[in-house]
């Protein structure tokens, strides 16, 4: 297959169609006509000898060949971003693009680290994605970002995981709860209703693993996808919870909450910065990784 017959412009068009899942939206985003987009996609498909998309009613989906090409385009994008950063570095500049994805609980501390980084490197374009763990793992699996921040990385991917900050999980109760200020065991709280994060979240994994290790069964009254909702419901007296200390504010009394003194808690975990082992990190990504490690270890 002659590589010179596929241009960067065609690959950019293909990536836009994949990202927006629409030929029409891709044409608008690229300031092209829809026929021009369709022609470029057809030219790539003709060169490869296989279709890139499959039609399902009005929807389109990537074919196996399209999936392979999308992974290649993302790898090429990594390489090109690193090249641009290296050229800017040679010019004495600190420019480029940084893409960071983080699980929802990390939003309570990571933006502060990003803020100081952006002040130091104001010419670096930052793309930040905040989502639940399942979505962040999917983004990691498809190599959509430079760096990922999570407490519980997946085991089935070849990744680099670097711990940079403690992540303590504590038992949270209403401020007027009977156990506030008393040493208790998790078994003492077994009759209490608990509000947990949803299945698949890092927080839920931690408490499920702890219950399994201690042989304790807790009553799960509700499972929610929002730390804020859990905090408010706990404060209202609906139940207890186990949350990352980072998900709690700095003024627990004002929020009507208290951390219970439960045997075996806090459960010690760490925050990890994660990336695919075969990922070619750009200079901005390496600079932010260094910043993360310096700031995180400084707070440990």
C-alpha positions as a printed Julia matrix, in Angstrom:
300×3 Matrix{Float64}:
   0.0     0.0    0.0
   1.73    3.26  -1.09
   1.73    5.52   1.98
   2.15    8.68  -0.09
  -1.39    8.23  -1.43
  -2.91    8.91   2.01
  -2.44   12.51   3.1
  -2.45   14.13   6.53
  -5.51   16.12   5.45
  -7.39   12.93   4.66
  -6.44   11.46   8.03
  -7.56   14.66   9.76
 -10.9    14.38   7.98
 -11.24   10.71   8.95
 -10.47   11.54  12.6
 -13.1    14.29  12.59
 -15.76   11.9   11.25
 -14.84    9.4   13.98
 -14.89   12.03  16.72
 -18.22   13.53  15.68
 -19.76   10.3   14.34
 -21.13   12.23  11.39
 -19.99   13.24   7.9
 -22.1    16.4    8.07
 -20.76   17.54  11.44
 -17.2    16.77  10.34
 -17.72   18.88   7.21
 -18.97   21.8    9.36
 -16.06   21.48  11.79
 -13.5    21.4    8.97
 -15.25   24.08   6.88
 -15.71   21.65   4.0
 -18.7    20.45   2.05
 -20.12   17.04   2.89
 -19.25   15.68  -0.6
 -15.64   16.78  -0.04
 -15.54   14.82   3.22
 -17.11   11.77   1.59
 -14.59   11.89  -1.26
 -11.63   12.0    1.13
 -12.97    9.05   3.14
 -13.56    7.12  -0.1
 -10.01    7.87  -1.28
  -8.59    6.4    1.93
 -10.85    3.34   1.65
  -9.85    2.82  -1.99
  -6.17    3.03  -1.06
  -6.57    0.55   1.79
  -8.9    -1.68  -0.16
 -11.43   -2.01   2.66
 -14.36    0.11   3.88
 -13.73    2.35   6.88
 -17.34    2.65   8.05
 -20.4     0.45   8.18
 -23.9     1.88   7.79
 -26.52    1.0   10.4
 -29.66    2.84   9.41
 -28.8     6.51   9.75
 -25.88    5.77  12.06
 -22.32    4.93  11.07
 -19.88    2.68  12.89
 -16.22    1.97  12.33
 -15.38   -1.18  10.41
 -12.48   -3.36  11.65
 -10.23   -1.57   9.13
 -11.52    1.77  10.41
 -10.74    0.79  14.0
  -7.16   -0.06  13.01
  -6.77    3.2   11.12
  -8.15    5.23  14.05
  -5.57    3.7   16.41
  -2.85    4.51  13.87
  -4.08    8.1   13.5
  -3.99    8.55  17.29
  -0.44    7.18  17.42
   0.6     9.52  14.6
  -1.02   12.4   16.49
   1.09   11.54  19.56
   4.26   11.49  17.47
   3.41   14.77  15.74
   2.57   16.52  19.02
   5.91   15.4   20.42
   7.68   16.68  17.29
   5.96   20.07  17.56
   6.85   20.3   21.24
  10.47   19.4   20.5
  10.69   22.1   17.83
   9.19   24.66  20.21
  11.68   23.54  22.86
  14.54   24.12  20.42
  13.14   27.62  19.84
  13.19   28.24  23.56
   9.39   28.02  23.85
   7.07   25.87  25.96
   4.14   25.29  23.67
   2.07   22.34  22.59
  -1.04   20.48  23.66
  -1.73   18.58  26.88
  -4.68   16.2   27.21
  -5.49   14.99  30.73
  -8.41   12.75  31.75
  -9.36   12.14  35.38
 -11.98   10.32  37.39
 -14.58   12.52  39.07
 -13.14   12.39  42.6
  -9.79   13.72  41.33
 -11.53   16.96  40.32
 -11.32   18.1   43.95
  -7.53   18.49  43.89
  -6.12   18.12  40.37
  -7.36   21.46  38.93
  -5.2    23.26  41.52
  -2.15   21.41  40.19
  -3.21   22.15  36.63
  -3.64   25.81  37.55
  -0.06   26.23  38.71
   1.16   24.34  35.64
  -0.81   26.61  33.31
   0.63   29.71  34.97
   4.13   28.39  34.38
   3.39   27.4   30.76
   0.65   29.78  29.54
   1.16   28.86  25.87
   0.32   25.18  26.34
  -3.21   24.31  25.21
  -4.96   22.18  27.81
  -7.8    19.71  27.21
  -9.35   18.32  30.39
 -11.82   15.43  30.54
 -13.63   14.54  33.8
 -15.79   11.41  33.84
 -16.56    8.28  35.84
 -14.0     5.52  35.98
 -15.61    3.4   33.25
 -15.44    6.25  30.74
 -11.88    7.2   31.72
 -10.73    3.58  31.33
 -12.35    3.49  27.88
 -10.5     6.66  26.92
  -7.27    5.09  28.17
  -7.98    1.92  26.23
  -8.4     3.9   23.0
  -5.43    6.22  23.67
  -7.47    9.44  23.55
  -5.4    11.46  26.04
  -1.83   11.95  27.23
  -2.21   11.23  30.94
  -4.91    9.73  33.15
  -5.45   10.22  36.88
  -7.22    7.51  38.86
  -6.91    5.57  42.07
  -7.73    2.15  40.64
  -6.17    1.54  37.18
  -7.32   -1.41  35.05
  -5.39   -4.68  35.29
  -5.89   -5.8   31.7
  -3.89   -3.06  29.95
  -0.13   -2.67  29.52
   0.24    0.63  31.33
   2.69    2.7   33.33
   1.19    3.66  36.71
   3.0     6.14  38.94
   1.68    6.87  42.47
   1.91   10.53  43.34
  -0.55   11.32  46.16
  -2.18    9.55  49.12
  -5.88    8.79  48.77
  -7.41    7.93  52.14
 -10.94    6.52  52.34
 -12.9     7.4   55.5
 -16.29    6.58  57.0
 -18.53    9.66  56.89
 -21.6    10.26  59.07
 -24.0    13.09  59.93
 -22.46   15.47  62.47
 -24.98   14.39  65.13
 -24.48   10.63  64.64
 -24.21    8.54  67.8
 -20.76    7.18  66.85
 -19.07   10.58  66.39
 -16.05   10.79  68.68
 -16.2     7.13  69.69
 -13.93    4.29  68.58
 -16.11    1.79  66.72
 -15.67   -1.17  64.39
 -17.2    -1.61  60.98
 -19.25   -4.44  62.48
 -20.75   -1.94  64.96
 -22.09   -0.05  61.94
 -23.39   -3.11  60.08
 -27.02   -2.29  60.89
 -26.68    1.27  59.53
 -27.78    2.1   55.96
 -24.86    3.05  53.67
 -24.77    5.2   50.56
 -22.04    4.17  48.13
 -20.72    5.17  44.75
 -21.91    3.17  41.76
 -20.51   -0.26  40.83
 -17.32    0.09  38.79
 -16.16    3.28  40.49
 -12.82    3.36  42.3
 -14.54    4.23  45.58
 -16.9     1.26  45.32
 -14.01   -1.06  44.48
 -12.16    0.02  47.63
 -15.06   -0.58  50.02
 -16.14   -3.84  48.35
 -12.59   -5.12  48.64
 -12.38   -4.02  52.29
 -15.67   -5.75  53.14
 -14.44   -8.91  51.45
 -11.13   -8.84  53.35
 -12.78   -8.18  56.73
 -15.77  -10.45  56.18
 -18.15   -7.58  56.96
 -21.44   -7.1   55.12
 -22.92   -3.59  55.05
 -26.45   -2.53  54.11
 -26.35   -0.6   50.84
 -29.34    1.72  50.78
 -28.42    3.63  47.63
 -25.71    3.67  44.97
 -25.08    7.01  43.31
 -22.69    8.42  40.72
 -22.17   11.74  42.54
 -19.97   12.43  45.56
 -21.85   15.69  46.13
 -25.22   13.9   46.28
 -23.83   11.34  48.71
 -22.43   14.07  50.99
 -25.76   15.92  51.04
 -27.74   12.75  51.75
 -25.37   11.71  54.55
 -25.69   15.18  56.11
 -29.48   14.85  55.94
 -29.31   11.64  58.0
 -30.16    9.16  55.26
 -27.14    6.98  56.0
 -23.37    6.67  56.25
 -20.82    6.45  53.49
 -17.2     5.65  52.68
 -15.6     8.36  50.57
 -12.18    9.59  49.59
 -10.98   12.31  51.96
 -10.42   14.43  48.84
 -14.17   14.33  48.11
 -14.93   16.08  51.42
 -14.66   19.8   51.95
 -12.32   21.57  54.33
 -15.14   22.44  56.77
 -16.96   19.23  57.66
 -18.88   20.81  60.56
 -20.27   23.5   58.26
 -21.43   20.79  55.86
 -23.07   18.81  58.67
 -20.61   15.91  58.38
 -18.16   14.06  60.58
 -15.49   11.42  60.0
 -15.98    8.42  62.25
 -13.14    6.74  64.14
 -13.61    3.26  62.68
 -11.13    0.45  63.26
  -9.23   -0.28  60.05
  -9.87    3.19  58.62
  -8.76    5.2   56.84
  -8.23    2.66  54.09
  -4.98    3.69  52.43
  -4.92    4.01  48.66
  -2.95    6.21  46.27
  -3.7     8.4   43.31
  -1.89    7.26  40.18
  -0.97    9.03  36.99
  -1.37    6.46  34.22
  -0.52    6.14  30.53
  -0.19    3.35  27.99
   3.3     1.82  28.05
   3.74    2.31  24.32
   2.59    5.94  24.55
   5.04    8.53  23.24
   4.65   11.34  25.75
   4.88   14.88  24.42
   7.11   17.4   26.17
   4.08   19.12  27.8
   2.93   15.74  29.11
   6.37   15.01  30.55
   6.53   18.48  32.1
   3.11   18.01  33.72
   4.06   14.54  34.93
   7.1    16.05  36.67
   4.9    18.78  38.16
   2.4    16.21  39.41
   5.1    14.14  41.09
   6.78   17.16  42.69
   3.54   18.61  44.04
   2.01   15.28  45.03
   5.05   14.0   46.88
   5.39   17.38  48.54
   1.88   16.97  50.01
   2.37   13.35  51.07
